[in-house]
Every structure is written in C-alpha cells, then in structure tokens.
Amino acid sequence: MSPTITDGVIVIVDPDAAPTHGQIVIVRTNSHGEATCKPLSLDGCTAYPTPDNDRYPVLPVTNDTDIVCVVREARLLL
C-alpha cells in the first residue's frame, strides 16, 4: 500500500481539533519522543493509528502515546 502522506508533503494541522474515525493524525510516543502521521481508526473507546504498511502492527493509543493533532491539509510544493 502506498503511503497516505509521502516525503516532501507539507501538512497543515489543527492541535485543537478532536480526532474522529478516518482522519489523519499525528501521534507521538512519549517514551521514545518519536512522532508519526497515520489514519485513525476508532473501535468503541479505543483509538488505533493505522500504519500504511501491512508489515507493521496496528497498535492502540495507550498511556505512552498521544494524539497530538489532526491533519487538515497536505500540500506538495513543486
């Protein structure tokens, strides 16, 4: 599967938006300080940032992860 957002794309985010199912979100892992951009799946009260690559597991948002913001727009500069 191809990436949702590719290298070189600038994303415009809204840190105040409440994330909903299907939106693209920025998720940060607190223990590692890493951030990633993934589509969000919701199953009841559990949120799952869904990787584009099927080789990676789908992991729920936990106490160690934060949904930082919702992506509102993606732009490719030419």
N, C-alpha and C positions, 0 to 999 in steps of 0.2 A: 504494500500500500504506500502511496506517495505521502510525503509529509503534509500536514494541514497548513503549516506556515513554513516556507522554505528559507534558506540562507539569503540574507540581503534584504529581507522584507522588514519594514519598519512597522511596529504595531502601536496603535493608539489605545490606551487602556483607561478604564474608569475604576479607581480604587474604592469608590463609594457604592458601586452597583452590587446588588445581591445576585450571586450567580444562580442560574437556572439550568435545567437539563438541556444539553446540546450546545451550550455556549462554550466558547474557547476561553480558558482561564490561565492565569499564571499561578503556578503552585510552587511554594518554597518549602524545602526540607530544612527544619531548624537545626538539626544535629550536624548537617553537612554544609549548610549555607548555600546549597545549590537551588536553582530555580529552573522550571521547565514550563513550556507552553503546550497545553493539551485540551482536547474537547472534554467536557464534563458530562458524566452520566450520573443520574441520581436513581437510587433504588430505595424507596422508602425514605428513611432519615440518613442513609449512608451515601456519601459522595465518592465517586470514582473518577479521577482523571484518567482518561483512556489513551494509552500510547498508540501512535500510528503504526508502529512496527509490532506485528504479532509475536515476535520473539521475546518481547518484554511482557512481564506480568501486569495485570490490572490490579493495582493496589488501592485500598480505600484511604481517604483522608483520615489521619489519626492525630493524636496529640503532638506528634512530631512534625506535622505538616500544616501549612496554612494556605488557604486560597487567598492570594494577595490582591488580585484584581481581575476584572473581566475585560477581555479584548473587545473593543468596539469597532475597530477598523484596522485593516492591514494594507500597507502601500508598498509597492515596488518602485523604487526610484530608478529611472533609466539614465 
